[in-house]
Amino acid sequence: MARTLHARPHAWKLREPFAIARGVRSEARVVIVELHEDGLVGRGEAGGIAYQGETPESMLAQIEQVRMEMEQGCDRRDLLRLLPAGGARHALDAALWDLEARRSGVPAWTLAGIRQWQPVDSAVTIGIRDIAAYEATARAHADYPWLKVKVGTGSPLDAVAAVRRGAPRARLIVDANQSWSVDELRAYAPALRPHGVDLLEQPVPVAQSEGLRGYDGAIPVCADEALSTLDDLPGLVGCYQYVNIKLDKTGGLTAALELAAAARAAGFRLMVGCMLGGSVSVAPGMVLAQLCEVCDLDGPWLQAEDWPGGIVYLRGRMAMPEPAVWG
C-alpha cells in the first residue's frame, strides 16, 4: 500500500499566559503530520522556531515541498538532505521514527540505541511574573526536582530569591533568554550562587557569546539560542559549559542524536529542551533525554490540553505517552 502524508496546523491552549523576555504567548501553535502506510500511522508534531520566523504556515509550506518524496518512501537519512534544520523536518522525522517503531514493534528509544530506559525528570518553567507570584508558584511546585525561572532585563535576584523561598529544595535553572549583557552576567552570577542556582541558560545575546570566553563563574552557562545545529558547535567551545539541544532547531531526533555525540566529544555537558507543543512534539526529546544531565521538556505540562494518552507529569517525572500516541 502506498504511503500518504497528511499535515495540518493546530493550536493548543496554555494553562496561563507564558511570559519570557521576548514576549507573551497564550497558545502553542504547531504543525501536526501523519504518515499512513500499510494500515499504520506515524505521527509528528512541531512548534518550530518562532524567534527565527517559523510559523505553522511556513512549516506546512516546507512539508508540501517534499510531499512527493515522503509519499514515495523516503527515510530519515533522505530527509536530512531534503529539508534544512527546523520545525518542518522535526515533525516529519518524528513521524518516520514513529512509523518505524510501529512497523518493527521495537520502541523508538531502542531503535535509537538506548540500552536501558531511565525515568526522565523534567524542569518545569515559571514564566515572568511579579515577585509575590514567583514565590507562590514555586511553593505550589516545591516538591518538583527542577524549576526553571524565566527572567528578563534588570536584576533577577529578587525573582530567584522568591522562587528559592517558595521551593527550598528544588534545583534551579535561570533563563534570561539573551536579555543580559556579559557585564551583567558577571555581576549577577556570584549573587545568584548562594540561592543554589545550578545553571544559567543563554543569559547573553548570541552575538556576545565570544565575551563568555574564559568565563569561570561558579554557575555554569548553557547555550540555547546560540546552538541550532552541528555547524554552530565549534564556535561555542570555550564559551559555554552546557548546550541545550532542541529538536525543533536540529530538525528532528536523527540530527539531534548526532549533535549530542559531537557535543559530548567536544567536552560539553548536555541539556535537552523543547519549544511549546504537545506530547507528540516532546516525546522524541525524551529519547534524547537519556543522554542528557538536564531535561526541560515541559511543553505539554504548560498546556491546558494535550493529546489523549499523552505524557503524564508526576511532580516533574515524565512517563512516555501511550504507545498509540508516539514511539
Backbone as CSV, one residue per row, in Angstrom:
resi,resn,N_x,N_y,N_z,CA_x,CA_y,CA_z,C_x,C_y,C_z
1,MET,0.847,-1.196,0.000,0.000,0.000,0.000,0.884,1.250,0.000
2,ALA,0.482,2.260,-0.765,1.270,3.481,-0.859,1.220,4.260,0.440
3,ARG,2.267,5.026,0.676,2.311,5.905,1.839,1.631,7.218,1.492
4,THR,0.853,7.753,2.416,0.229,9.059,2.224,0.588,9.968,3.391
5,LEU,0.718,11.240,3.092,1.103,12.252,4.076,-0.063,13.193,4.313
6,HIS,-0.377,13.431,5.577,-1.387,14.409,5.965,-0.718,15.417,6.901
7,ALA,-0.970,16.696,6.696,-0.368,17.745,7.534,-1.398,18.838,7.784
8,ARG,-1.384,19.378,9.009,-2.348,20.406,9.363,-1.800,21.270,10.499
9,PRO,-2.273,22.512,10.611,-1.906,23.342,11.768,-2.820,23.024,12.940
10,HIS,-2.356,23.363,14.135,-3.174,23.177,15.328,-2.709,24.195,16.370
11,ALA,-3.605,24.548,17.281,-3.256,25.458,18.386,-3.705,24.830,19.699
12,TRP,-2.761,24.676,20.628,-3.054,24.171,21.965,-3.187,25.368,22.915
13,LYS,-4.236,25.394,23.723,-4.375,26.444,24.725,-3.398,26.200,25.874
14,LEU,-2.779,27.270,26.355,-1.896,27.181,27.501,-2.694,27.378,28.785
15,ARG,-2.186,26.823,29.883,-2.913,26.940,31.153,-2.862,28.359,31.707
16,GLU,-1.849,29.136,31.327,-1.749,30.542,31.700,-0.877,31.223,30.662
17,PRO,-0.954,32.544,30.511,-0.042,33.222,29.581,1.406,32.906,29.928
18,PHE,2.196,32.617,28.894,3.594,32.217,29.075,4.471,33.410,28.722
19,ALA,5.092,33.997,29.748,5.859,35.230,29.561,7.344,34.966,29.717
20,ILE,8.116,35.366,28.685,9.574,35.315,28.741,10.092,36.673,28.282
21,ALA,11.408,36.819,28.215,11.975,38.121,27.880,11.571,38.598,26.487
22,ARG,11.222,37.663,25.578,10.873,38.047,24.209,9.408,38.404,24.047
23,GLY,8.553,38.055,25.008,7.141,38.348,24.861,6.261,37.350,25.591
24,VAL,4.952,37.404,25.292,3.946,36.589,25.997,3.143,35.818,24.961
25,ARG,2.868,34.543,25.275,2.049,33.711,24.391,0.919,33.076,25.196
26,SER,-0.257,32.925,24.577,-1.400,32.312,25.239,-1.770,30.971,24.630
27,GLU,-1.111,30.587,23.542,-1.357,29.302,22.912,-0.084,28.801,22.250
28,ALA,-0.035,27.493,22.059,1.084,26.864,21.364,0.604,26.487,19.965
29,ARG,1.103,27.177,18.969,0.724,26.909,17.581,1.718,25.933,16.974
30,VAL,1.208,24.839,16.450,2.060,23.762,15.966,1.599,23.295,14.593
31,VAL,2.419,22.449,13.986,2.026,21.697,12.805,2.035,20.224,13.182
32,ILE,1.045,19.488,12.733,0.913,18.051,13.014,0.940,17.311,11.685
33,VAL,1.760,16.248,11.612,1.823,15.431,10.405,1.508,13.985,10.745
34,GLU,0.953,13.287,9.775,0.711,11.849,9.879,1.162,11.183,8.590
35,LEU,1.888,10.085,8.738,2.264,9.244,7.609,1.487,7.939,7.707
36,HIS,0.643,7.671,6.713,-0.172,6.461,6.678,0.471,5.464,5.717
37,GLU,0.702,4.252,6.202,1.335,3.237,5.352,0.951,1.851,5.859
38,ASP,0.398,1.031,4.991,0.050,-0.354,5.321,-0.791,-0.457,6.587
39,GLY,-1.733,0.456,6.752,-2.610,0.420,7.905,-2.009,0.983,9.176
40,LEU,-0.782,1.465,9.127,-0.110,2.056,10.281,-0.046,3.571,10.108
41,VAL,0.047,4.283,11.237,0.134,5.740,11.206,1.308,6.184,12.068
42,GLY,2.244,6.947,11.480,3.337,7.571,12.226,3.051,9.049,12.388
43,ARG,3.188,9.544,13.615,2.840,10.934,13.905,4.072,11.775,14.215
44,GLY,3.971,13.053,13.873,4.967,14.043,14.268,4.290,15.363,14.548
45,GLU,4.947,16.191,15.336,4.397,17.498,15.726,5.566,18.430,15.978
46,ALA,5.413,19.696,15.632,6.474,20.664,15.888,5.906,22.054,16.072
47,GLY,6.509,22.782,17.016,6.143,24.178,17.217,6.985,25.133,16.394
48,GLY,8.146,24.642,15.925,9.026,25.490,15.141,9.793,26.488,15.987
49,ILE,10.611,27.269,15.326,11.482,28.233,15.998,10.906,29.614,15.757
50,ALA,10.056,30.064,16.668,9.332,31.324,16.457,10.283,32.498,16.324
51,TYR,11.378,32.509,17.120,12.269,33.672,17.064,13.106,33.693,15.791
52,GLN,13.037,32.632,14.997,13.663,32.639,13.674,12.622,32.782,12.567
53,GLY,11.401,33.105,12.959,10.357,33.395,11.982,9.517,32.215,11.549
54,GLU,9.723,31.042,12.138,8.924,29.887,11.742,7.503,29.993,12.286
55,THR,6.548,29.603,11.479,5.130,29.566,11.848,4.563,28.242,11.340
56,PRO,3.386,27.837,11.823,2.769,26.647,11.230,2.618,26.763,9.717
57,GLU,2.316,27.967,9.243,2.132,28.151,7.808,3.436,27.945,7.046
58,SER,4.536,28.486,7.574,5.815,28.309,6.877,6.272,26.858,6.928
59,MET,5.995,26.178,8.048,6.381,24.763,8.142,5.541,23.906,7.203
60,LEU,4.251,24.204,7.102,3.404,23.463,6.167,3.879,23.646,4.734
61,ALA,4.316,24.843,4.392,4.827,25.085,3.040,6.067,24.232,2.768
62,GLN,6.956,24.113,3.756,8.132,23.257,3.577,7.736,21.791,3.441
63,ILE,6.782,21.370,4.237,6.332,19.979,4.165,5.768,19.684,2.776
64,GLU,5.021,20.615,2.214,4.464,20.405,0.878,5.565,20.270,-0.169
65,GLN,6.693,20.933,0.043,7.795,20.858,-0.911,8.365,19.449,-1.036
66,VAL,8.213,18.642,0.015,8.787,17.291,-0.007,7.708,16.211,0.039
67,ARG,6.467,16.602,-0.247,5.370,15.630,-0.189,5.654,14.428,-1.102
68,MET,6.064,14.673,-2.320,6.279,13.573,-3.267,7.319,12.592,-2.734
69,GLU,8.445,13.117,-2.242,9.494,12.235,-1.727,9.025,11.459,-0.500
70,MET,8.278,12.122,0.382,7.781,11.437,1.569,6.819,10.315,1.183
71,GLU,5.955,10.579,0.234,4.964,9.572,-0.149,5.572,8.461,-0.989
72,GLN,6.736,8.727,-1.561,7.428,7.681,-2.332,8.345,6.826,-1.451
73,GLY,8.348,7.113,-0.122,9.048,6.213,0.788,10.393,6.692,1.294
74,CYS,10.663,8.004,1.257,11.957,8.481,1.747,12.114,8.145,3.222
75,ASP,13.365,7.931,3.653,13.624,7.590,5.048,14.251,8.780,5.775
76,ARG,14.635,8.554,7.035,15.148,9.657,7.851,16.443,10.232,7.299
77,ARG,17.297,9.384,6.748,18.559,9.891,6.185,18.284,10.734,4.938
78,ASP,17.335,10.274,4.106,16.964,11.070,2.929,16.433,12.435,3.350
79,LEU,15.641,12.444,4.417,15.018,13.683,4.869,16.055,14.732,5.251
80,LEU,17.178,14.297,5.818,18.233,15.238,6.182,18.749,16.006,4.970
81,ARG,18.685,15.379,3.811,19.143,16.036,2.582,18.056,16.872,1.924
82,LEU,16.813,16.525,2.209,15.708,17.182,1.515,15.296,18.503,2.135
83,LEU,15.397,18.610,3.463,14.949,19.821,4.149,16.033,20.340,5.070
84,PRO,16.098,21.654,5.255,17.034,22.199,6.240,16.526,21.937,7.652
85,ALA,17.400,22.150,8.628,17.004,22.017,10.026,15.872,22.981,10.333
86,GLY,14.967,22.551,11.209,13.849,23.389,11.598,12.646,22.551,11.964
87,GLY,11.537,23.224,12.252,10.358,22.548,12.750,9.746,21.574,11.762
88,ALA,9.708,21.932,10.483,9.100,21.036,9.495,9.823,19.702,9.463
89,ARG,11.132,19.751,9.460,11.896,18.494,9.419,11.728,17.711,10.714
90,HIS,11.639,18.419,11.862,11.403,17.731,13.134,10.104,16.941,13.080
91,ALA,9.025,17.566,12.596,7.735,16.882,12.546,7.788,15.654,11.653
92,LEU,8.408,15.784,10.480,8.485,14.654,9.564,9.413,13.563,10.089
93,ASP,10.519,13.960,10.678,11.455,12.991,11.255,10.778,12.202,12.372
94,ALA,10.019,12.886,13.229,9.314,12.203,14.319,8.310,11.203,13.769
95,ALA,7.612,11.578,12.694,6.642,10.664,12.093,7.335,9.427,11.529
96,LEU,8.521,9.605,10.963,9.273,8.461,10.428,9.764,7.546,11.548
97,TRP,10.236,8.118,12.652,10.621,7.300,13.812,9.411,6.506,14.318
98,ASP,8.285,7.178,14.436,7.072,6.531,14.950,6.629,5.410,14.021
99,LEU,6.651,5.680,12.718,6.246,4.667,11.748,7.177,3.463,11.799
100,GLU,8.478,3.716,11.924,9.442,2.621,12.019,9.214,1.790,13.271
101,ALA,8.916,2.448,14.389,8.651,1.722,15.629,7.407,0.848,15.493
102,ARG,6.375,1.365,14.856,5.143,0.596,14.694,5.339,-0.576,13.724
103,ARG,6.116,-0.335,12.682,6.346,-1.394,11.693,7.183,-2.528,12.276
104,SER,8.166,-2.158,13.100,9.091,-3.155,13.645,8.631,-3.759,14.959
105,GLY,7.740,-3.055,15.669,7.357,-3.494,17.005,8.417,-3.219,18.047
106,VAL,9.415,-2.391,17.707,10.516,-2.049,18.609,10.364,-0.591,19.020
107,PRO,10.413,-0.273,20.334,10.262,1.119,20.766,11.299,2.044,20.131
108,ALA,10.913,3.295,19.942,11.808,4.257,19.298,13.113,4.400,20.060
109,TRP,13.072,4.363,21.395,14.313,4.544,22.151,15.274,3.382,21.927
110,THR,14.750,2.177,21.710,15.620,1.041,21.392,16.205,1.204,19.998
111,LEU,15.381,1.647,19.049,15.881,1.904,17.697,16.988,2.950,17.703
112,ALA,16.936,3.879,18.673,17.944,4.941,18.769,19.223,4.475,19.452
113,GLY,19.266,3.231,19.897,20.479,2.704,20.507,20.571,2.901,22.004
114,ILE,19.457,3.281,22.644,19.450,3.436,24.098,19.290,2.055,24.716
115,ARG,20.270,1.635,25.504,20.264,0.262,26.019,19.239,0.053,27.114
116,GLN,19.113,1.028,28.009,18.196,0.867,29.128,17.481,2.181,29.388
117,TRP,16.161,2.127,29.447,15.373,3.328,29.670,15.426,3.739,31.136
118,GLN,15.688,5.020,31.381,15.697,5.560,32.732,14.594,6.606,32.858
119,PRO,13.999,6.756,34.047,12.980,7.792,34.220,13.538,9.171,33.882
120,VAL,12.672,10.027,33.390,13.061,11.376,32.976,12.419,12.392,33.910
121,ASP,13.240,13.181,34.595,12.757,14.269,35.443,12.941,15.583,34.698
122,SER,11.847,16.247,34.398,11.909,17.500,33.655,11.815,18.694,34.586
123,ALA,12.559,19.732,34.249,12.294,21.034,34.857,10.922,21.513,34.404
124,VAL,10.250,22.261,35.260,9.019,22.942,34.861,9.255,24.444,35.001
125,THR,8.669,25.190,34.090,9.040,26.592,33.908,8.088,27.533,34.626
126,ILE,8.681,28.490,35.337,7.934,29.599,35.928,8.210,30.832,35.069
127,GLY,7.220,31.253,34.311,7.390,32.409,33.448,7.504,33.702,34.238
128,ILE,7.821,34.777,33.544,7.987,36.080,34.186,6.663,36.528,34.803
129,ARG,6.734,37.007,36.037,5.556,37.458,36.793,6.025,38.353,37.930
130,ASP,5.121,38.849,38.765,5.568,39.702,39.865,6.189,38.838,40.960
131,ILE,6.888,39.501,41.882,7.687,38.772,42.859,6.833,37.863,43.733
132,ALA,5.694,38.353,44.189,4.835,37.523,45.027,4.363,36.285,44.272
133,ALA,4.080,36.445,42.986,3.608,35.314,42.188,4.733,34.310,41.915
134,TYR,5.969,34.799,41.769,7.105,33.863,41.653,7.128,32.939,42.879
135,GLU,7.022,33.529,44.062,7.102,32.728,45.282,5.915,31.784,45.410
136,ALA,4.736,32.272,45.113,3.548,31.431,45.245,3.584,30.266,44.267
137,THR,4.017,30.522,43.040,4.092,29.452,42.047,5.144,28.426,42.442
138,ALA,6.288,28.900,42.914,7.331,27.976,43.366,6.835,27.124,44.527
139,ARG,6.116,27.746,45.460,5.615,26.989,46.611,4.638,25.903,46.165
140,ALA,3.844,26.177,45.149,2.888,25.191,44.645,3.586,24.005,43.988
141,HIS,4.866,24.200,43.622,5.619,23.123,42.967,6.921,22.829,43.722
142,ALA,6.875,23.019,45.010,8.089,22.899,45.820,8.657,21.491,45.844
143,ASP,7.824,20.478,45.542,8.321,19.104,45.567,8.777,18.621,44.194
144,TYR,8.844,19.519,43.223,9.383,19.160,41.907,10.908,19.202,41.983
145,PRO,11.607,18.303,41.305,13.071,18.273,41.432,13.774,19.451,40.772
146,TRP,13.221,19.978,39.659,13.840,21.085,38.928,12.788,22.155,38.635
147,LEU,13.164,23.412,38.847,12.351,24.540,38.412,13.201,25.432,37.521
148,LYS,12.601,25.892,36.428,13.293,26.868,35.569,12.625,28.220,35.742
149,VAL,13.424,29.229,36.031,12.919,30.563,36.335,13.220,31.484,35.162
150,LYS,12.189,31.960,34.502,12.359,32.923,33.423,12.504,34.324,34.009
151,VAL,13.528,35.038,33.556,13.756,36.410,33.982,14.036,37.267,32.752
152,GLY,14.021,38.581,32.941,14.270,39.476,31.818,15.342,40.488,32.146
153,THR,15.200,41.664,31.586,16.170,42.717,31.847,16.038,43.173,33.298
154,GLY,17.095,43.753,33.802,17.086,44.157,35.203,17.528,43.009,36.085
155,SER,17.734,43.313,37.346,18.278,42.316,38.262,17.318,41.150,38.455
156,PRO,17.823,39.917,38.329,16.986,38.739,38.567,16.969,38.316,40.024
157,LEU,17.696,39.008,40.884,17.938,38.492,42.236,16.655,38.350,43.042
158,ASP,15.764,39.335,42.964,14.530,39.258,43.741,13.657,38.095,43.274
159,ALA,13.594,37.897,41.958,12.786,36.803,41.421,13.323,35.455,41.874
160,VAL,14.633,35.272,41.767,15.229,33.990,42.138,15.128,33.772,43.647
161,ALA,15.321,34.812,44.421,15.179,34.687,45.873,13.757,34.281,46.239
162,ALA,12.773,34.831,45.537,11.378,34.479,45.809,11.108,33.015,45.486
163,VAL,11.641,32.549,44.355,11.468,31.141,43.996,12.139,30.249,45.039
164,ARG,13.307,30.644,45.484,14.005,29.824,46.478,13.240,29.786,47.803
165,ARG,12.614,30.882,48.187,11.790,30.858,49.399,10.631,29.880,49.245
166,GLY,10.034,29.873,48.059,8.891,29.012,47.838,9.257,27.548,47.684
167,ALA,10.448,27.266,47.138,10.872,25.883,46.867,12.298,25.704,47.377
168,PRO,12.465,25.479,48.674,13.811,25.462,49.268,14.728,24.364,48.745
169,ARG,14.156,23.267,48.236,14.997,22.128,47.868,15.140,21.909,46.361
170,ALA,14.346,22.564,45.547,14.392,22.344,44.101,15.706,22.825,43.513
171,ARG,16.166,22.126,42.486,17.309,22.616,41.711,16.800,23.666,40.726
172,LEU,17.593,24.721,40.520,17.124,25.872,39.757,17.948,26.114,38.503
173,ILE,17.233,26.399,37.418,17.800,26.933,36.187,17.268,28.339,36.030
174,VAL,18.129,29.288,35.725,17.698,30.660,35.466,17.901,30.943,33.984
175,ASP,16.836,31.337,33.303,16.862,31.547,31.855,16.494,32.988,31.550
176,ALA,17.480,33.745,31.059,17.256,35.154,30.733,16.950,35.387,29.261
177,ASN,16.984,34.331,28.437,16.677,34.469,27.011,17.395,35.647,26.364
178,GLN,18.718,35.724,26.577,19.608,36.698,25.917,19.444,38.130,26.413
179,SER,18.799,38.335,27.563,18.454,39.706,27.950,19.506,40.409,28.802
180,TRP,20.616,39.737,29.154,21.659,40.373,29.940,22.878,40.681,29.069
181,SER,23.658,41.623,29.529,24.982,41.831,28.933,25.986,40.904,29.622
182,VAL,27.156,40.792,29.039,28.198,39.976,29.673,28.579,40.560,31.032
183,ASP,28.646,41.883,31.119,28.980,42.502,32.415,27.905,42.208,33.458
184,GLU,26.634,42.226,33.045,25.571,41.898,33.988,25.683,40.453,34.451
185,LEU,25.979,39.563,33.540,26.172,38.159,33.928,27.246,38.048,34.996
186,ARG,28.364,38.699,34.773,29.473,38.597,35.735,29.095,39.217,37.081
187,ALA,28.188,40.187,37.070,27.739,40.785,38.331,26.687,39.915,39.026
188,TYR,25.776,39.327,38.236,24.679,38.566,38.833,25.107,37.195,39.338
189,ALA,26.001,36.530,38.612,26.306,35.128,38.924,26.762,34.919,40.370
190,PRO,27.703,35.719,40.901,28.105,35.487,42.295,26.962,35.682,43.292
191,ALA,26.037,36.601,42.981,24.915,36.848,43.877,23.851,35.757,43.771
192,LEU,23.777,35.094,42.616,22.799,34.026,42.425,23.251,32.706,43.034
193,ARG,24.553,32.529,43.117,25.056,31.240,43.589,24.562,30.892,44.997
194,PRO,24.507,31.825,45.949,24.002,31.469,47.278,22.552,30.985,47.282
195,HIS,21.817,31.280,46.207,20.440,30.797,46.115,20.381,29.371,45.543
196,GLY,21.526,28.789,45.292,21.558,27.407,44.822,21.194,27.240,43.361
197,VAL,21.479,28.234,42.526,21.215,28.116,41.091,22.227,27.154,40.477
198,ASP,21.733,26.186,39.731,22.597,25.171,39.130,23.068,25.527,37.733
199,LEU,22.273,26.321,36.997,22.586,26.552,35.585,22.003,27.885,35.148
200,LEU,22.765,28.621,34.323,22.308,29.853,33.691,22.148,29.566,32.208
201,GLU,20.929,29.700,31.704,20.642,29.353,30.316,20.597,30.603,29.442
202,GLN,21.472,30.622,28.440,21.582,31.711,27.464,21.340,33.092,28.081
203,PRO,22.181,33.508,29.019,21.962,34.806,29.649,22.249,35.976,28.719
204,VAL,23.181,35.823,27.784,23.611,36.950,26.955,23.189,36.731,25.504
205,PRO,23.115,37.812,24.712,22.780,37.659,23.298,23.777,36.762,22.572
206,VAL,23.269,36.054,21.581,24.128,35.153,20.806,25.343,35.908,20.262
207,ALA,25.131,37.127,19.804,26.226,37.900,19.218,27.320,38.230,20.223
208,GLN,27.015,38.107,21.532,28.014,38.383,22.563,28.619,37.121,23.166
209,SER,28.383,35.977,22.525,28.897,34.717,23.065,30.406,34.743,23.244
210,GLU,31.097,35.394,22.341,32.559,35.422,22.431,33.016,36.094,23.717
211,GLY,32.175,36.979,24.262,32.513,37.634,25.522,32.515,36.695,26.708
212,LEU,31.983,35.495,26.520,31.987,34.494,27.582,33.262,33.661,27.597
213,ARG,34.102,33.838,26.598,35.321,33.038,26.548,36.160,33.297,27.803
214,GLY,36.497,32.228,28.486,37.250,32.353,29.716,36.393,32.597,30.938
215,TYR,35.059,32.663,30.770,34.174,32.835,31.920,34.395,31.689,32.898
216,ASP,34.638,32.014,34.146,34.927,30.980,35.146,34.038,31.157,36.376
217,GLY,32.797,31.618,36.140,31.872,31.828,37.236,31.492,30.526,37.919
218,ALA,30.957,30.648,39.109,30.604,29.467,39.897,29.404,28.726,39.320
219,ILE,28.596,29.399,38.502,27.422,28.763,37.894,27.704,28.536,36.414
220,PRO,27.622,27.300,35.927,27.874,27.054,34.505,26.830,27.722,33.619
221,VAL,27.235,28.009,32.390,26.385,28.693,31.423,26.063,27.730,30.285
222,CYS,24.801,27.734,29.872,24.317,26.829,28.832,23.927,27.616,27.582
223,ALA,24.386,27.169,26.431,23.975,27.754,25.154,22.609,27.219,24.770
224,ASP,21.696,28.129,24.439,20.392,27.725,23.913,20.217,28.342,22.529
225,GLU,19.827,29.615,22.469,19.673,30.244,21.159,20.957,30.233,20.353
226,ALA,22.107,30.108,21.016,23.385,30.085,20.307,23.636,28.775,19.578
227,LEU,22.847,27.749,19.861,23.058,26.442,19.226,21.796,25.990,18.518
228,SER,21.924,25.758,17.228,20.839,25.131,16.476,21.282,23.781,15.933
229,THR,22.405,23.764,15.206,22.847,22.548,14.535,24.329,22.300,14.799
230,LEU,24.799,21.213,14.256,26.196,20.812,14.398,27.154,21.909,13.935
231,ASP,26.756,22.687,12.948,27.629,23.730,12.420,27.940,24.808,13.451
232,ASP,27.065,24.992,14.433,27.264,26.034,15.439,28.244,25.624,16.537
233,LEU,28.475,24.325,16.672,29.177,23.801,17.835,30.602,24.335,17.991
234,PRO,31.428,24.367,16.943,32.823,24.798,17.148,32.959,26.182,17.761
235,GLY,32.083,27.107,17.398,32.186,28.466,17.909,31.797,28.622,19.364
236,LEU,31.213,27.583,19.945,30.776,27.648,21.336,31.807,27.097,22.304
237,VAL,32.795,26.386,21.777,33.820,25.781,22.637,34.579,26.891,23.363
238,GLY,34.701,26.753,24.676,35.395,27.747,25.483,34.520,28.880,25.958
239,CYS,33.269,28.933,25.458,32.349,29.998,25.851,31.233,29.484,26.755
240,TYR,30.773,28.279,26.511,29.683,27.674,27.269,30.136,26.329,27.824
241,GLN,29.538,25.934,28.918,29.847,24.638,29.516,28.797,23.586,29.155
242,TYR,27.550,24.016,28.956,26.462,23.135,28.552,25.932,23.595,27.197
243,VAL,25.283,22.678,26.485,24.489,23.052,25.314,23.096,22.457,25.472
244,ASN,22.094,23.254,25.092,20.701,22.831,25.138,20.290,22.427,23.722
245,ILE,20.014,21.146,23.530,19.659,20.612,22.219,18.145,20.530,22.116
246,LYS,17.591,21.210,21.126,16.146,21.209,20.903,15.852,20.657,19.518
247,LEU,14.916,19.727,19.449,14.666,19.031,18.198,14.061,19.928,17.128
248,ASP,13.312,20.964,17.526,12.822,21.905,16.528,13.982,22.616,15.835
249,LYS,15.077,22.828,16.544,16.222,23.523,15.959,17.109,22.577,15.153
250,THR,17.325,21.371,15.661,18.174,20.419,14.921,17.460,19.859,13.708
251,GLY,16.130,19.940,13.715,15.377,19.320,12.639,15.103,17.862,12.890
252,GLY,14.912,17.500,14.168,14.495,16.145,14.483,15.468,15.367,15.324
253,LEU,14.990,14.215,15.811,15.782,13.343,16.673,16.994,12.783,15.961
254,THR,16.885,12.478,14.683,18.008,11.897,13.947,19.222,12.815,14.016
255,ALA,19.034,14.085,13.686,20.144,15.043,13.733,20.539,15.365,15.164
256,ALA,19.579,15.353,16.082,19.870,15.674,17.485,20.802,14.643,18.104
257,LEU,20.617,13.382,17.776,21.500,12.345,18.305,22.929,12.535,17.804
258,GLU,23.088,12.937,16.561,24.421,13.217,16.023,25.041,14.424,16.718
259,LEU,24.243,15.458,16.933,24.736,16.652,17.612,25.142,16.328,19.044
260,ALA,24.353,15.512,19.734,24.673,15.147,21.109,26.014,14.428,21.186
261,ALA,26.254,13.505,20.273,27.528,12.774,20.268,28.694,13.720,20.021
262,ALA,28.540,14.641,19.080,29.608,15.591,18.778,29.842,16.547,19.937
263,ALA,28.771,16.991,20.596,28.909,17.915,21.720,29.632,17.251,22.879
264,ARG,29.293,16.019,23.156,29.995,15.283,24.205,31.480,15.160,23.879
265,ALA,31.783,14.827,22.637,33.175,14.671,22.221,33.944,15.976,22.346
266,ALA,33.235,17.101,22.208,33.870,18.417,22.311,33.968,18.903,23.755
267,GLY,33.475,18.108,24.695,33.612,18.453,26.107,32.418,19.144,26.735
268,PHE,31.311,19.266,25.997,30.123,19.916,26.555,29.307,18.938,27.394
269,ARG,28.627,19.472,28.387,27.604,18.733,29.113,26.271,19.017,28.427
270,LEU,25.330,18.087,28.533,24.150,18.122,27.675,22.865,18.418,28.435
271,MET,22.057,19.252,27.810,20.703,19.542,28.243,19.797,19.317,27.044
272,VAL,18.593,18.821,27.261,17.598,18.725,26.202,16.448,19.645,26.561
273,GLY,15.984,20.404,25.573,14.882,21.329,25.780,13.825,21.160,24.712
274,CYS,12.820,22.023,24.749,11.731,21.931,23.779,11.137,23.303,23.533
275,MET,10.421,23.405,22.443,9.561,24.553,22.195,8.181,24.230,22.765
276,LEU,7.271,25.198,22.727,5.909,24.910,23.131,5.293,23.920,22.144
277,GLY,4.527,22.980,22.677,3.878,21.984,21.831,3.408,20.811,22.652
278,GLY,2.608,19.952,22.033,2.019,18.825,22.719,2.953,17.637,22.847
279,SER,2.399,16.539,23.366,3.202,15.367,23.711,3.922,14.755,22.509
280,VAL,3.321,14.816,21.328,3.979,14.227,20.164,5.223,15.023,19.783
281,SER,5.208,16.334,20.038,6.398,17.142,19.735,7.528,16.873,20.719
282,VAL,7.173,16.493,21.954,8.155,16.351,23.027,8.656,14.916,23.174
283,ALA,7.834,13.926,22.828,8.203,12.529,23.059,9.551,12.143,22.446
284,PRO,9.902,12.569,21.223,11.240,12.223,20.720,12.361,12.808,21.579
285,GLY,12.090,13.957,22.209,13.078,14.544,23.106,13.316,13.702,24.334
286,MET,12.313,12.909,24.731,12.503,12.014,25.867,13.527,10.928,25.544
287,VAL,13.638,10.571,24.268,14.684,9.631,23.850,16.048,10.290,24.020
288,LEU,16.204,11.508,23.519,17.462,12.231,23.673,17.792,12.462,25.136
289,ALA,16.763,12.643,25.982,16.989,12.906,27.405,17.778,11.796,28.081
290,GLN,17.756,10.610,27.519,18.511,9.502,28.100,20.025,9.760,28.065
291,LEU,20.444,10.720,27.243,21.863,11.042,27.101,22.240,12.343,27.800
292,CYS,21.267,12.996,28.464,21.479,14.354,28.969,21.426,14.413,30.489
293,GLU,22.196,15.349,31.052,22.177,15.587,32.501,20.976,16.409,32.937
294,VAL,20.543,17.336,32.088,19.469,18.259,32.434,18.379,18.135,31.373
295,CYS,17.141,18.085,31.835,15.999,17.909,30.934,14.985,19.021,31.179
296,ASP,14.537,19.652,30.101,13.498,20.688,30.185,12.493,20.412,29.070
297,LEU,11.604,19.474,29.317,10.632,19.031,28.316,9.210,19.231,28.842
298,ASP,8.934,20.436,29.294,7.660,20.685,29.956,6.612,21.314,29.051
299,GLY,6.836,21.324,27.732,5.867,21.946,26.831,4.435,21.495,27.083
300,PRO,4.160,20.175,27.087,2.774,19.744,27.339,2.272,20.105,28.736
301,TRP,3.166,20.131,29.713,2.788,20.479,31.083,2.269,21.907,31.164
302,LEU,2.756,22.785,30.290,2.330,24.178,30.280,0.974,24.374,29.613
303,GLN,0.459,23.326,28.981,-0.780,23.443,28.224,-2.007,23.103,29.059
304,ALA,-3.134,23.671,28.655,-4.418,23.334,29.272,-5.025,22.095,28.632
305,GLU,-4.475,21.650,27.505,-4.979,20.490,26.774,-3.819,19.824,26.053
306,ASP,-4.019,18.540,25.711,-2.936,17.776,25.083,-3.555,16.586,24.358
307,TRP,-2.692,15.813,23.730,-3.133,14.579,23.088,-3.737,13.628,24.128
308,PRO,-4.852,12.963,23.824,-5.334,11.897,24.716,-4.271,10.799,24.839
309,GLY,-3.997,10.392,26.081,-2.949,9.395,26.278,-1.550,9.956,26.189
310,GLY,-1.431,11.290,26.303,-0.127,11.936,26.185,0.738,11.770,27.422
311,ILE,1.823,12.518,27.455,2.802,12.435,28.542,2.138,12.831,29.861
312,VAL,2.407,12.053,30.890,1.945,12.367,32.237,3.133,12.873,33.042
313,TYR,2.948,13.976,33.755,3.975,14.551,34.615,3.544,14.342,36.069
314,LEU,4.323,13.599,36.807,4.046,13.390,38.221,5.141,14.102,39.008
315,ARG,4.828,15.338,39.465,5.810,16.177,40.153,7.115,16.251,39.345
316,GLY,6.968,16.480,38.054,8.116,16.653,37.176,8.624,15.391,36.530
317,ARG,8.307,14.226,37.068,8.757,12.971,36.449,7.839,12.634,35.282
318,MET,8.434,12.382,34.126,7.677,12.172,32.901,7.491,10.683,32.622
319,ALA,6.308,10.331,32.162,6.041,8.994,31.649,5.830,9.098,30.148
320,MET,6.430,8.188,29.380,6.227,8.195,27.931,4.746,8.157,27.620
321,PRO,4.338,8.797,26.526,2.925,8.721,26.139,2.543,7.271,25.837
322,GLU,1.257,7.023,25.834,0.802,5.688,25.493,1.295,5.314,24.088
323,PRO,1.561,4.023,23.865,2.111,3.606,22.565,1.277,4.066,21.376
324,ALA,-0.018,4.195,21.560,-0.860,4.646,20.452,-0.570,6.087,20.042
325,VAL,0.068,6.859,20.925,0.327,8.270,20.640,1.621,8.456,19.851
326,TRP,2.725,7.887,20.372,4.022,8.001,19.673,5.002,6.988,20.212
327,GLY,5.801,6.436,19.296,7.046,5.747,19.629,6.978,4.346,20.148
